[in-house]
Amino acid sequence: MPPDSAFFSWPNDLLATVWPTEDYQLVEARVPTDLPESDLFAGIPEDEDTTA
């Protein structure tokens, strides 16, 4: 969807009614994963330090 789409000007309460979920598409995997993915955070260790 283009960033200048009229969709982005809709009020949040209307968006939540007509599109109640968010969708993501895997573009690049930087951790080992199996396709199709069912978990957005699959393969990322819970104890990994992300502050570096």
All heavy atoms as atom14 arrays in JSON, in Angstrom:
{
  "sequence": "MPPDSAFFSWPNDLLATVWPTEDYQLVEARVPTDLPESDLFAGIPEDEDTTA",
  "atom14_mask": [
    [1, 1, 1, 1, 1, 1, 1, 1, 0, 0, 0, 0, 0, 0],
    [1, 1, 1, 1, 1, 1, 1, 0, 0, 0, 0, 0, 0, 0],
    [1, 1, 1, 1, 1, 1, 1, 0, 0, 0, 0, 0, 0, 0],
    [1, 1, 1, 1, 1, 1, 1, 1, 0, 0, 0, 0, 0, 0],
    [1, 1, 1, 1, 1, 1, 0, 0, 0, 0, 0, 0, 0, 0],
    [1, 1, 1, 1, 1, 0, 0, 0, 0, 0, 0, 0, 0, 0],
    [1, 1, 1, 1, 1, 1, 1, 1, 1, 1, 1, 0, 0, 0],
    [1, 1, 1, 1, 1, 1, 1, 1, 1, 1, 1, 0, 0, 0],
    [1, 1, 1, 1, 1, 1, 0, 0, 0, 0, 0, 0, 0, 0],
    [1, 1, 1, 1, 1, 1, 1, 1, 1, 1, 1, 1, 1, 1],
    [1, 1, 1, 1, 1, 1, 1, 0, 0, 0, 0, 0, 0, 0],
    [1, 1, 1, 1, 1, 1, 1, 1, 0, 0, 0, 0, 0, 0],
    [1, 1, 1, 1, 1, 1, 1, 1, 0, 0, 0, 0, 0, 0],
    [1, 1, 1, 1, 1, 1, 1, 1, 0, 0, 0, 0, 0, 0],
    [1, 1, 1, 1, 1, 1, 1, 1, 0, 0, 0, 0, 0, 0],
    [1, 1, 1, 1, 1, 0, 0, 0, 0, 0, 0, 0, 0, 0],
    [1, 1, 1, 1, 1, 1, 1, 0, 0, 0, 0, 0, 0, 0],
    [1, 1, 1, 1, 1, 1, 1, 0, 0, 0, 0, 0, 0, 0],
    [1, 1, 1, 1, 1, 1, 1, 1, 1, 1, 1, 1, 1, 1],
    [1, 1, 1, 1, 1, 1, 1, 0, 0, 0, 0, 0, 0, 0],
    [1, 1, 1, 1, 1, 1, 1, 0, 0, 0, 0, 0, 0, 0],
    [1, 1, 1, 1, 1, 1, 1, 1, 1, 0, 0, 0, 0, 0],
    [1, 1, 1, 1, 1, 1, 1, 1, 0, 0, 0, 0, 0, 0],
    [1, 1, 1, 1, 1, 1, 1, 1, 1, 1, 1, 1, 0, 0],
    [1, 1, 1, 1, 1, 1, 1, 1, 1, 0, 0, 0, 0, 0],
    [1, 1, 1, 1, 1, 1, 1, 1, 0, 0, 0, 0, 0, 0],
    [1, 1, 1, 1, 1, 1, 1, 0, 0, 0, 0, 0, 0, 0],
    [1, 1, 1, 1, 1, 1, 1, 1, 1, 0, 0, 0, 0, 0],
    [1, 1, 1, 1, 1, 0, 0, 0, 0, 0, 0, 0, 0, 0],
    [1, 1, 1, 1, 1, 1, 1, 1, 1, 1, 1, 0, 0, 0],
    [1, 1, 1, 1, 1, 1, 1, 0, 0, 0, 0, 0, 0, 0],
    [1, 1, 1, 1, 1, 1, 1, 0, 0, 0, 0, 0, 0, 0],
    [1, 1, 1, 1, 1, 1, 1, 0, 0, 0, 0, 0, 0, 0],
    [1, 1, 1, 1, 1, 1, 1, 1, 0, 0, 0, 0, 0, 0],
    [1, 1, 1, 1, 1, 1, 1, 1, 0, 0, 0, 0, 0, 0],
    [1, 1, 1, 1, 1, 1, 1, 0, 0, 0, 0, 0, 0, 0],
    [1, 1, 1, 1, 1, 1, 1, 1, 1, 0, 0, 0, 0, 0],
    [1, 1, 1, 1, 1, 1, 0, 0, 0, 0, 0, 0, 0, 0],
    [1, 1, 1, 1, 1, 1, 1, 1, 0, 0, 0, 0, 0, 0],
    [1, 1, 1, 1, 1, 1, 1, 1, 0, 0, 0, 0, 0, 0],
    [1, 1, 1, 1, 1, 1, 1, 1, 1, 1, 1, 0, 0, 0],
    [1, 1, 1, 1, 1, 0, 0, 0, 0, 0, 0, 0, 0, 0],
    [1, 1, 1, 1, 0, 0, 0, 0, 0, 0, 0, 0, 0, 0],
    [1, 1, 1, 1, 1, 1, 1, 1, 0, 0, 0, 0, 0, 0],
    [1, 1, 1, 1, 1, 1, 1, 0, 0, 0, 0, 0, 0, 0],
    [1, 1, 1, 1, 1, 1, 1, 1, 1, 0, 0, 0, 0, 0],
    [1, 1, 1, 1, 1, 1, 1, 1, 0, 0, 0, 0, 0, 0],
    [1, 1, 1, 1, 1, 1, 1, 1, 1, 0, 0, 0, 0, 0],
    [1, 1, 1, 1, 1, 1, 1, 1, 0, 0, 0, 0, 0, 0],
    [1, 1, 1, 1, 1, 1, 1, 0, 0, 0, 0, 0, 0, 0],
    [1, 1, 1, 1, 1, 1, 1, 0, 0, 0, 0, 0, 0, 0],
    [1, 1, 1, 1, 1, 0, 0, 0, 0, 0, 0, 0, 0, 0]
  ],
  "atom14_positions": [
    [[0.85, -1.16, 0.0], [0.0, 0.0, 0.0], [0.91, 1.23, 0.0], [1.8, 1.33, 0.84], [-0.9, -0.05, 1.23], [-1.87, 1.08, 1.3], [-3.03, 0.95, 2.67], [-3.71, -0.66, 2.43], [0.0, 0.0, 0.0], [0.0, 0.0, 0.0], [0.0, 0.0, 0.0], [0.0, 0.0, 0.0], [0.0, 0.0, 0.0], [0.0, 0.0, 0.0]],
    [[0.69, 2.16, -0.89], [1.54, 3.35, -0.93], [1.35, 4.22, 0.32], [0.26, 4.29, 0.88], [1.09, 4.1, -2.17], [-0.22, 3.51, -2.56], [-0.31, 2.15, -1.95], [0.0, 0.0, 0.0], [0.0, 0.0, 0.0], [0.0, 0.0, 0.0], [0.0, 0.0, 0.0], [0.0, 0.0, 0.0], [0.0, 0.0, 0.0], [0.0, 0.0, 0.0]],
    [[2.43, 4.86, 0.78], [2.34, 5.66, 2.0], [1.4, 6.86, 1.89], [0.96, 7.38, 2.9], [3.77, 6.12, 2.25], [4.52, 5.84, 1.01], [3.75, 4.83, 0.21], [0.0, 0.0, 0.0], [0.0, 0.0, 0.0], [0.0, 0.0, 0.0], [0.0, 0.0, 0.0], [0.0, 0.0, 0.0], [0.0, 0.0, 0.0], [0.0, 0.0, 0.0]],
    [[1.06, 7.28, 0.68], [0.14, 8.41, 0.53], [-1.3, 7.96, 0.27], [-2.15, 8.75, -0.12], [0.62, 9.35, -0.58], [0.72, 8.66, -1.93], [0.64, 7.42, -1.99], [0.89, 9.38, -2.94], [0.0, 0.0, 0.0], [0.0, 0.0, 0.0], [0.0, 0.0, 0.0], [0.0, 0.0, 0.0], [0.0, 0.0, 0.0], [0.0, 0.0, 0.0]],
    [[-1.59, 6.69, 0.53], [-2.93, 6.14, 0.33], [-3.94, 6.83, 1.26], [-3.64, 7.16, 2.41], [-2.92, 4.64, 0.62], [-4.23, 4.13, 0.65], [0.0, 0.0, 0.0], [0.0, 0.0, 0.0], [0.0, 0.0, 0.0], [0.0, 0.0, 0.0], [0.0, 0.0, 0.0], [0.0, 0.0, 0.0], [0.0, 0.0, 0.0], [0.0, 0.0, 0.0]],
    [[-5.15, 7.03, 0.78], [-6.23, 7.61, 1.59], [-6.55, 6.73, 2.8], [-7.08, 7.22, 3.8], [-7.47, 7.81, 0.74], [0.0, 0.0, 0.0], [0.0, 0.0, 0.0], [0.0, 0.0, 0.0], [0.0, 0.0, 0.0], [0.0, 0.0, 0.0], [0.0, 0.0, 0.0], [0.0, 0.0, 0.0], [0.0, 0.0, 0.0], [0.0, 0.0, 0.0]],
    [[-6.2, 5.47, 2.71], [-6.41, 4.54, 3.83], [-5.81, 5.08, 5.12], [-6.37, 4.92, 6.2], [-5.78, 3.19, 3.47], [-5.84, 2.16, 4.55], [-6.98, 1.41, 4.76], [-4.74, 1.93, 5.36], [-7.03, 0.45, 5.75], [-4.77, 0.97, 6.35], [-5.94, 0.23, 6.54], [0.0, 0.0, 0.0], [0.0, 0.0, 0.0], [0.0, 0.0, 0.0]],
    [[-4.67, 5.74, 5.03], [-3.98, 6.24, 6.22], [-4.64, 7.48, 6.82], [-4.27, 7.92, 7.9], [-2.51, 6.51, 5.91], [-1.74, 5.26, 5.61], [-1.29, 5.0, 4.33], [-1.49, 4.33, 6.6], [-0.59, 3.83, 4.04], [-0.79, 3.16, 6.33], [-0.34, 2.92, 5.05], [0.0, 0.0, 0.0], [0.0, 0.0, 0.0], [0.0, 0.0, 0.0]],
    [[-5.59, 8.05, 6.14], [-6.29, 9.22, 6.69], [-7.57, 8.83, 7.42], [-8.23, 9.68, 8.0], [-6.6, 10.23, 5.57], [-7.54, 9.67, 4.66], [0.0, 0.0, 0.0], [0.0, 0.0, 0.0], [0.0, 0.0, 0.0], [0.0, 0.0, 0.0], [0.0, 0.0, 0.0], [0.0, 0.0, 0.0], [0.0, 0.0, 0.0], [0.0, 0.0, 0.0]],
    [[-7.93, 7.55, 7.39], [-9.13, 7.09, 8.08], [-8.92, 7.17, 9.59], [-7.83, 6.93, 10.1], [-9.45, 5.66, 7.72], [-9.85, 5.43, 6.29], [-9.91, 6.34, 5.29], [-10.21, 4.18, 5.71], [-10.29, 5.74, 4.13], [-10.48, 4.42, 4.35], [-10.32, 2.89, 6.19], [-10.88, 3.4, 3.49], [-10.71, 1.89, 5.33], [-11.0, 2.14, 4.0]],
    [[-9.97, 7.47, 10.35], [-9.85, 7.48, 11.82], [-9.52, 6.09, 12.36], [-9.95, 5.08, 11.8], [-11.25, 7.91, 12.29], [-11.94, 8.46, 11.09], [-11.29, 7.85, 9.89], [0.0, 0.0, 0.0], [0.0, 0.0, 0.0], [0.0, 0.0, 0.0], [0.0, 0.0, 0.0], [0.0, 0.0, 0.0], [0.0, 0.0, 0.0], [0.0, 0.0, 0.0]],
    [[-8.75, 6.03, 13.44], [-8.32, 4.74, 14.01], [-9.48, 3.85, 14.42], [-9.41, 2.64, 14.26], [-7.39, 4.98, 15.2], [-6.01, 5.42, 14.75], [-5.61, 5.15, 13.63], [-5.3, 6.09, 15.64], [0.0, 0.0, 0.0], [0.0, 0.0, 0.0], [0.0, 0.0, 0.0], [0.0, 0.0, 0.0], [0.0, 0.0, 0.0], [0.0, 0.0, 0.0]],
    [[-10.56, 4.41, 14.95], [-11.69, 3.58, 15.36], [-12.36, 2.93, 14.15], [-12.81, 1.79, 14.21], [-12.7, 4.35, 16.21], [-13.24, 5.59, 15.53], [-12.6, 6.12, 14.59], [-14.32, 6.05, 15.94], [0.0, 0.0, 0.0], [0.0, 0.0, 0.0], [0.0, 0.0, 0.0], [0.0, 0.0, 0.0], [0.0, 0.0, 0.0], [0.0, 0.0, 0.0]],
    [[-12.41, 3.62, 13.01], [-12.96, 3.04, 11.79], [-12.03, 1.94, 11.28], [-12.48, 0.86, 10.9], [-13.16, 4.11, 10.72], [-13.64, 3.62, 9.36], [-14.99, 2.92, 9.48], [-13.71, 4.77, 8.37], [0.0, 0.0, 0.0], [0.0, 0.0, 0.0], [0.0, 0.0, 0.0], [0.0, 0.0, 0.0], [0.0, 0.0, 0.0], [0.0, 0.0, 0.0]],
    [[-10.73, 2.19, 11.28], [-9.76, 1.18, 10.85], [-9.88, -0.09, 11.69], [-9.85, -1.2, 11.16], [-8.34, 1.72, 10.96], [-7.93, 2.73, 9.9], [-6.54, 3.28, 10.23], [-7.95, 2.12, 8.53], [0.0, 0.0, 0.0], [0.0, 0.0, 0.0], [0.0, 0.0, 0.0], [0.0, 0.0, 0.0], [0.0, 0.0, 0.0], [0.0, 0.0, 0.0]],
    [[-10.0, 0.07, 13.0], [-10.1, -1.09, 13.89], [-11.36, -1.9, 13.61], [-11.37, -3.11, 13.81], [-10.08, -0.63, 15.34], [0.0, 0.0, 0.0], [0.0, 0.0, 0.0], [0.0, 0.0, 0.0], [0.0, 0.0, 0.0], [0.0, 0.0, 0.0], [0.0, 0.0, 0.0], [0.0, 0.0, 0.0], [0.0, 0.0, 0.0], [0.0, 0.0, 0.0]],
    [[-12.4, -1.24, 13.12], [-13.65, -1.94, 12.81], [-13.56, -2.7, 11.5], [-13.95, -3.86, 11.41], [-14.82, -0.94, 12.75], [-14.93, -0.29, 14.0], [-16.12, -1.63, 12.42], [0.0, 0.0, 0.0], [0.0, 0.0, 0.0], [0.0, 0.0, 0.0], [0.0, 0.0, 0.0], [0.0, 0.0, 0.0], [0.0, 0.0, 0.0], [0.0, 0.0, 0.0]],
    [[-13.03, -2.06, 10.47], [-13.02, -2.68, 9.14], [-11.78, -3.54, 8.9], [-11.76, -4.38, 8.01], [-13.14, -1.63, 8.01], [-14.47, -0.9, 8.11], [-12.0, -0.65, 8.0], [0.0, 0.0, 0.0], [0.0, 0.0, 0.0], [0.0, 0.0, 0.0], [0.0, 0.0, 0.0], [0.0, 0.0, 0.0], [0.0, 0.0, 0.0], [0.0, 0.0, 0.0]],
    [[-10.7, -3.34, 9.66], [-9.47, -4.11, 9.5], [-8.92, -4.4, 10.89], [-7.98, -3.76, 11.35], [-8.46, -3.3, 8.7], [-7.35, -4.09, 8.09], [-6.65, -5.11, 8.66], [-6.8, -3.92, 6.79], [-5.7, -5.58, 7.81], [-5.78, -4.86, 6.64], [-7.07, -3.05, 5.74], [-5.02, -4.96, 5.49], [-6.31, -3.16, 4.6], [-5.31, -4.1, 4.47]],
    [[-9.5, -5.39, 11.6], [-9.17, -5.61, 13.01], [-7.83, -6.29, 13.29], [-7.43, -6.41, 14.43], [-10.32, -6.48, 13.5], [-10.78, -7.2, 12.28], [-10.56, -6.26, 11.13], [0.0, 0.0, 0.0], [0.0, 0.0, 0.0], [0.0, 0.0, 0.0], [0.0, 0.0, 0.0], [0.0, 0.0, 0.0], [0.0, 0.0, 0.0], [0.0, 0.0, 0.0]],
    [[-7.12, -6.73, 12.27], [-5.83, -7.38, 12.48], [-4.76, -6.68, 11.64], [-5.06, -5.98, 10.67], [-5.87, -8.86, 12.08], [-6.19, -8.96, 10.69], [-6.9, -9.63, 12.91], [0.0, 0.0, 0.0], [0.0, 0.0, 0.0], [0.0, 0.0, 0.0], [0.0, 0.0, 0.0], [0.0, 0.0, 0.0], [0.0, 0.0, 0.0], [0.0, 0.0, 0.0]],
    [[-3.5, -6.89, 12.01], [-2.38, -6.38, 11.23], [-1.76, -7.55, 10.48], [-1.73, -8.68, 10.97], [-1.34, -5.73, 12.14], [-1.85, -4.48, 12.81], [-0.77, -3.76, 13.59], [0.42, -3.92, 13.28], [-1.13, -3.02, 14.51], [0.0, 0.0, 0.0], [0.0, 0.0, 0.0], [0.0, 0.0, 0.0], [0.0, 0.0, 0.0], [0.0, 0.0, 0.0]],
    [[-1.26, -7.3, 9.29], [-0.62, -8.32, 8.48], [0.83, -7.93, 8.24], [1.13, -6.76, 8.04], [-1.34, -8.45, 7.12], [-2.79, -8.84, 7.27], [-3.08, -9.8, 8.0], [-3.65, -8.17, 6.67], [0.0, 0.0, 0.0], [0.0, 0.0, 0.0], [0.0, 0.0, 0.0], [0.0, 0.0, 0.0], [0.0, 0.0, 0.0], [0.0, 0.0, 0.0]],
    [[1.69, -8.95, 8.22], [3.11, -8.72, 7.99], [3.58, -9.68, 6.91], [3.05, -10.78, 6.77], [3.93, -8.95, 9.27], [3.57, -7.99, 10.36], [2.57, -8.27, 11.28], [4.24, -6.78, 10.47], [2.24, -7.37, 12.27], [3.91, -5.88, 11.47], [2.91, -6.19, 12.36], [2.58, -5.3, 13.34], [0.0, 0.0, 0.0], [0.0, 0.0, 0.0]],
    [[4.58, -9.28, 6.16], [5.15, -10.13, 5.13], [6.65, -10.22, 5.37], [7.33, -9.2, 5.51], [4.89, -9.52, 3.75], [5.44, -10.34, 2.62], [5.13, -9.75, 1.26], [4.52, -8.7, 1.15], [5.55, -10.43, 0.23], [0.0, 0.0, 0.0], [0.0, 0.0, 0.0], [0.0, 0.0, 0.0], [0.0, 0.0, 0.0], [0.0, 0.0, 0.0]],
    [[7.17, -11.46, 5.42], [8.59, -11.68, 5.6], [9.33, -11.25, 4.34], [9.09, -11.76, 3.26], [8.88, -13.15, 5.91], [10.35, -13.53, 6.05], [10.98, -12.8, 7.24], [10.5, -15.03, 6.18], [0.0, 0.0, 0.0], [0.0, 0.0, 0.0], [0.0, 0.0, 0.0], [0.0, 0.0, 0.0], [0.0, 0.0, 0.0], [0.0, 0.0, 0.0]],
    [[10.21, -10.28, 4.48], [11.0, -9.8, 3.35], [12.39, -10.4, 3.4], [12.95, -10.8, 2.39], [11.07, -8.25, 3.34], [11.99, -7.76, 2.26], [9.67, -7.67, 3.18], [0.0, 0.0, 0.0], [0.0, 0.0, 0.0], [0.0, 0.0, 0.0], [0.0, 0.0, 0.0], [0.0, 0.0, 0.0], [0.0, 0.0, 0.0], [0.0, 0.0, 0.0]],
    [[12.96, -10.46, 4.6], [14.31, -11.0, 4.77], [14.4, -11.62, 6.15], [13.98, -11.01, 7.14], [15.35, -9.88, 4.65], [16.76, -10.31, 4.87], [17.74, -9.16, 4.77], [17.34, -8.01, 4.5], [18.93, -9.41, 5.01], [0.0, 0.0, 0.0], [0.0, 0.0, 0.0], [0.0, 0.0, 0.0], [0.0, 0.0, 0.0], [0.0, 0.0, 0.0]],
    [[14.94, -12.82, 6.23], [15.13, -13.48, 7.52], [16.59, -13.36, 7.92], [17.48, -13.68, 7.14], [14.72, -14.94, 7.45], [0.0, 0.0, 0.0], [0.0, 0.0, 0.0], [0.0, 0.0, 0.0], [0.0, 0.0, 0.0], [0.0, 0.0, 0.0], [0.0, 0.0, 0.0], [0.0, 0.0, 0.0], [0.0, 0.0, 0.0], [0.0, 0.0, 0.0]],
    [[16.85, -12.91, 9.14], [18.22, -12.8, 9.66], [18.48, -13.82, 10.76], [19.54, -13.81, 11.37], [18.47, -11.38, 10.17], [18.38, -10.37, 9.05], [18.71, -9.0, 9.52], [18.62, -8.06, 8.41], [18.94, -6.8, 8.49], [19.36, -6.3, 9.63], [18.83, -6.02, 7.45], [0.0, 0.0, 0.0], [0.0, 0.0, 0.0], [0.0, 0.0, 0.0]],
    [[17.5, -14.65, 11.01], [17.63, -15.75, 11.95], [17.08, -17.0, 11.27], [16.28, -16.9, 10.34], [16.84, -15.48, 13.27], [17.42, -14.3, 14.02], [15.37, -15.27, 12.99], [0.0, 0.0, 0.0], [0.0, 0.0, 0.0], [0.0, 0.0, 0.0], [0.0, 0.0, 0.0], [0.0, 0.0, 0.0], [0.0, 0.0, 0.0], [0.0, 0.0, 0.0]],
    [[17.52, -18.19, 11.71], [16.97, -19.42, 11.12], [15.46, -19.47, 11.34], [14.96, -19.15, 12.42], [17.66, -20.53, 11.89], [18.86, -19.9, 12.52], [18.52, -18.45, 12.73], [0.0, 0.0, 0.0], [0.0, 0.0, 0.0], [0.0, 0.0, 0.0], [0.0, 0.0, 0.0], [0.0, 0.0, 0.0], [0.0, 0.0, 0.0], [0.0, 0.0, 0.0]],
    [[14.73, -19.84, 10.31], [13.28, -19.91, 10.43], [12.71, -20.96, 9.48], [13.38, -21.37, 8.54], [12.64, -18.53, 10.12], [11.25, -18.6, 10.37], [12.87, -18.11, 8.69], [0.0, 0.0, 0.0], [0.0, 0.0, 0.0], [0.0, 0.0, 0.0], [0.0, 0.0, 0.0], [0.0, 0.0, 0.0], [0.0, 0.0, 0.0], [0.0, 0.0, 0.0]],
    [[11.53, -21.41, 9.76], [10.79, -22.32, 8.88], [9.66, -21.56, 8.24], [9.03, -20.71, 8.89], [10.23, -23.5, 9.68], [11.33, -24.4, 10.26], [12.32, -24.63, 9.55], [11.16, -24.85, 11.39], [0.0, 0.0, 0.0], [0.0, 0.0, 0.0], [0.0, 0.0, 0.0], [0.0, 0.0, 0.0], [0.0, 0.0, 0.0], [0.0, 0.0, 0.0]],
    [[9.4, -21.83, 6.99], [8.3, -21.16, 6.29], [7.14, -22.11, 6.14], [7.35, -23.3, 5.93], [8.78, -20.66, 4.92], [9.87, -19.61, 4.96], [10.3, -19.25, 3.54], [9.42, -18.37, 5.7], [0.0, 0.0, 0.0], [0.0, 0.0, 0.0], [0.0, 0.0, 0.0], [0.0, 0.0, 0.0], [0.0, 0.0, 0.0], [0.0, 0.0, 0.0]],
    [[5.92, -21.7, 6.23], [5.53, -20.32, 6.54], [5.67, -20.03, 8.03], [5.49, -20.92, 8.87], [4.07, -20.26, 6.13], [3.57, -21.65, 6.31], [4.75, -22.55, 6.0], [0.0, 0.0, 0.0], [0.0, 0.0, 0.0], [0.0, 0.0, 0.0], [0.0, 0.0, 0.0], [0.0, 0.0, 0.0], [0.0, 0.0, 0.0], [0.0, 0.0, 0.0]],
    [[6.02, -18.82, 8.35], [6.15, -18.41, 9.75], [4.78, -18.18, 10.35], [3.88, -17.69, 9.7], [6.95, -17.12, 9.88], [8.43, -17.3, 9.68], [9.19, -16.04, 10.0], [8.7, -14.95, 9.73], [10.29, -16.17, 10.53], [0.0, 0.0, 0.0], [0.0, 0.0, 0.0], [0.0, 0.0, 0.0], [0.0, 0.0, 0.0], [0.0, 0.0, 0.0]],
    [[4.65, -18.52, 11.62], [3.4, -18.25, 12.33], [3.64, -17.35, 13.54], [2.71, -16.99, 14.24], [2.75, -19.56, 12.78], [3.62, -20.25, 13.65], [0.0, 0.0, 0.0], [0.0, 0.0, 0.0], [0.0, 0.0, 0.0], [0.0, 0.0, 0.0], [0.0, 0.0, 0.0], [0.0, 0.0, 0.0], [0.0, 0.0, 0.0], [0.0, 0.0, 0.0]],
    [[4.92, -17.0, 13.78], [5.29, -16.18, 14.92], [6.23, -15.09, 14.44], [7.3, -15.38, 13.89], [5.96, -17.05, 15.97], [6.38, -16.3, 17.22], [6.29, -15.05, 17.24], [6.8, -16.95, 18.19], [0.0, 0.0, 0.0], [0.0, 0.0, 0.0], [0.0, 0.0, 0.0], [0.0, 0.0, 0.0], [0.0, 0.0, 0.0], [0.0, 0.0, 0.0]],
    [[5.86, -13.84, 14.63], [6.66, -12.71, 14.17], [8.06, -12.74, 14.76], [9.01, -12.3, 14.14], [5.95, -11.4, 14.53], [6.57, -10.11, 14.06], [6.62, -10.05, 12.54], [5.8, -8.92, 14.59], [0.0, 0.0, 0.0], [0.0, 0.0, 0.0], [0.0, 0.0, 0.0], [0.0, 0.0, 0.0], [0.0, 0.0, 0.0], [0.0, 0.0, 0.0]],
    [[8.21, -13.28, 15.97], [9.49, -13.29, 16.66], [10.15, -14.67, 16.69], [11.05, -14.91, 17.49], [9.31, -12.75, 18.08], [8.75, -11.36, 18.09], [7.41, -11.13, 18.4], [9.53, -10.27, 17.75], [6.89, -9.85, 18.4], [9.01, -8.99, 17.72], [7.69, -8.78, 18.05], [0.0, 0.0, 0.0], [0.0, 0.0, 0.0], [0.0, 0.0, 0.0]],
    [[9.75, -15.57, 15.82], [10.32, -16.92, 15.78], [11.81, -16.85, 15.51], [12.28, -16.09, 14.66], [9.63, -17.73, 14.69], [0.0, 0.0, 0.0], [0.0, 0.0, 0.0], [0.0, 0.0, 0.0], [0.0, 0.0, 0.0], [0.0, 0.0, 0.0], [0.0, 0.0, 0.0], [0.0, 0.0, 0.0], [0.0, 0.0, 0.0], [0.0, 0.0, 0.0]],
    [[12.58, -17.64, 16.26], [14.02, -17.73, 16.04], [14.84, -16.71, 16.81], [16.05, -16.76, 16.78], [0.0, 0.0, 0.0], [0.0, 0.0, 0.0], [0.0, 0.0, 0.0], [0.0, 0.0, 0.0], [0.0, 0.0, 0.0], [0.0, 0.0, 0.0], [0.0, 0.0, 0.0], [0.0, 0.0, 0.0], [0.0, 0.0, 0.0], [0.0, 0.0, 0.0]],
    [[14.21, -15.76, 17.47], [14.94, -14.74, 18.22], [15.01, -15.18, 19.68], [13.98, -15.33, 20.33], [14.26, -13.36, 18.12], [14.18, -12.93, 16.66], [15.0, -12.33, 18.97], [13.41, -11.66, 16.42], [0.0, 0.0, 0.0], [0.0, 0.0, 0.0], [0.0, 0.0, 0.0], [0.0, 0.0, 0.0], [0.0, 0.0, 0.0], [0.0, 0.0, 0.0]],
    [[16.21, -15.42, 20.2], [16.33, -15.85, 21.6], [15.79, -14.76, 22.55], [15.99, -13.57, 22.32], [17.83, -16.02, 21.8], [18.42, -16.09, 20.43], [17.49, -15.34, 19.53], [0.0, 0.0, 0.0], [0.0, 0.0, 0.0], [0.0, 0.0, 0.0], [0.0, 0.0, 0.0], [0.0, 0.0, 0.0], [0.0, 0.0, 0.0], [0.0, 0.0, 0.0]],
    [[15.1, -15.21, 23.6], [14.51, -14.25, 24.55], [15.57, -13.46, 25.31], [15.32, -12.34, 25.71], [13.61, -15.01, 25.54], [12.34, -15.5, 24.91], [11.43, -16.13, 25.93], [11.45, -15.72, 27.11], [10.69, -17.05, 25.55], [0.0, 0.0, 0.0], [0.0, 0.0, 0.0], [0.0, 0.0, 0.0], [0.0, 0.0, 0.0], [0.0, 0.0, 0.0]],
    [[16.74, -14.06, 25.53], [17.75, -13.39, 26.35], [18.76, -12.59, 25.52], [19.75, -12.13, 26.04], [18.49, -14.41, 27.22], [19.19, -15.47, 26.39], [18.93, -15.56, 25.17], [20.0, -16.23, 26.97], [0.0, 0.0, 0.0], [0.0, 0.0, 0.0], [0.0, 0.0, 0.0], [0.0, 0.0, 0.0], [0.0, 0.0, 0.0], [0.0, 0.0, 0.0]],
    [[18.5, -12.41, 24.23], [19.44, -11.67, 23.37], [19.45, -10.18, 23.73], [18.42, -9.56, 23.93], [19.03, -11.82, 21.91], [20.02, -11.19, 20.94], [19.71, -11.54, 19.5], [19.45, -12.72, 19.23], [19.72, -10.63, 18.67], [0.0, 0.0, 0.0], [0.0, 0.0, 0.0], [0.0, 0.0, 0.0], [0.0, 0.0, 0.0], [0.0, 0.0, 0.0]],
    [[20.66, -9.62, 23.88], [20.81, -8.2, 24.19], [20.63, -7.38, 22.92], [21.41, -7.5, 21.98], [22.19, -7.94, 24.79], [22.39, -6.49, 25.2], [21.41, -5.71, 25.15], [23.52, -6.13, 25.56], [0.0, 0.0, 0.0], [0.0, 0.0, 0.0], [0.0, 0.0, 0.0], [0.0, 0.0, 0.0], [0.0, 0.0, 0.0], [0.0, 0.0, 0.0]],
    [[19.6, -6.56, 22.87], [19.3, -5.78, 21.66], [19.72, -4.32, 21.82], [19.39, -3.49, 20.98], [17.8, -5.84, 21.35], [17.07, -5.31, 22.45], [17.37, -7.26, 21.04], [0.0, 0.0, 0.0], [0.0, 0.0, 0.0], [0.0, 0.0, 0.0], [0.0, 0.0, 0.0], [0.0, 0.0, 0.0], [0.0, 0.0, 0.0], [0.0, 0.0, 0.0]],
    [[20.47, -4.0, 22.89], [20.86, -2.61, 23.11], [22.14, -2.24, 22.38], [22.5, -1.06, 22.32], [21.05, -2.34, 24.62], [22.06, -3.2, 25.13], [19.75, -2.54, 25.36], [0.0, 0.0, 0.0], [0.0, 0.0, 0.0], [0.0, 0.0, 0.0], [0.0, 0.0, 0.0], [0.0, 0.0, 0.0], [0.0, 0.0, 0.0], [0.0, 0.0, 0.0]],
    [[22.84, -3.22, 21.83], [24.11, -2.96, 21.16], [23.92, -2.39, 19.78], [22.97, -2.5, 19.14], [24.94, -4.23, 21.09], [0.0, 0.0, 0.0], [0.0, 0.0, 0.0], [0.0, 0.0, 0.0], [0.0, 0.0, 0.0], [0.0, 0.0, 0.0], [0.0, 0.0, 0.0], [0.0, 0.0, 0.0], [0.0, 0.0, 0.0], [0.0, 0.0, 0.0]]
  ]
}
